[in-house]
Amino acid sequence: MNLEYTNRQAFLMGQIKLYKLEYISRDSEEYLEVMHELTKTAAFIELSRDMIHKISKELQELKTENNKLKKLIDEK
């Protein structure tokens, strides 16, 4: 999952750089709008990664607790 996130983030950041190079010389409202959307998208991807990491960690903790409870039940 982290590799997929890293690949997607690298792709997005590369596209942002290319976009900046292409439109840097233009004084265009479109440039600002697209950059704003790209920035929001990058922030959303980062937030999504953080949420996925948190949920995965909580799931692992629940599995560990579940295994401990099963072990206690089996011992009785």
N, C-alpha and C positions, 0 to 999 in steps of 0.2 A: 504494500500500500504506500509506504513512504517513497519507494522508487517511482511509482506512478505519479505521485504528487510532485516529486522533484522534476520529473520529465515534463509534466504539464506546466509547472511554474516556469521552467526554463524556456519552454516554447512560448508561453505568453510574454515573458519578459523580452525575449528575442523579437517578437512581433511588435512590441511597444517601441523597442529601439529602432527597428526598421521603419515604423510609422513616423517616428520623430525625425529620422533622417530624410524621409521622403517629403514631409510637410513642413519642416523647420523653416524653410524659406518663404512659405506662404503665410500671409496674414489673413487667416480664415477662421470664421466662427466654427466651421465644420471641424477643423483641427481640434479646437478646444472641447467641443462636444464629444468627439470620439475619444480624446485623451481622458476626459472625465469618466466615460463609460468603461474604458480599459482599466483605469485606476480602481473604479468600484468593483470591477470583475476580479482583479487581482486581490483586493481586500476580501471579497467574498470567498475566493478559493482558500485564502489563508485561514479565515474563520472556519470554513468547512473542515479543513485539515485538523484544526485544533479540536473541533467538536468530535470528529471521528476518533481522534486519539483519546479523548476523554471517555467516550462511550466504550471504546475497546478496552481501556484500562479498567473501567467499572465492570465490564463483562467478565474480564479475567478475574477480578476480585470476587465476583459472585460465583464463578466456577470454583475458585479455591475454597470459598465458604461452603459451597454445596458438597464438595469432596470431603471436607472436614466433618460435616454433619452426617454424611453417608458412612464415614468411617466410625463415628461414634455410635450410630444406629447398629452397624454390623457387629460392633464389640459387645453389645448388650444381648 
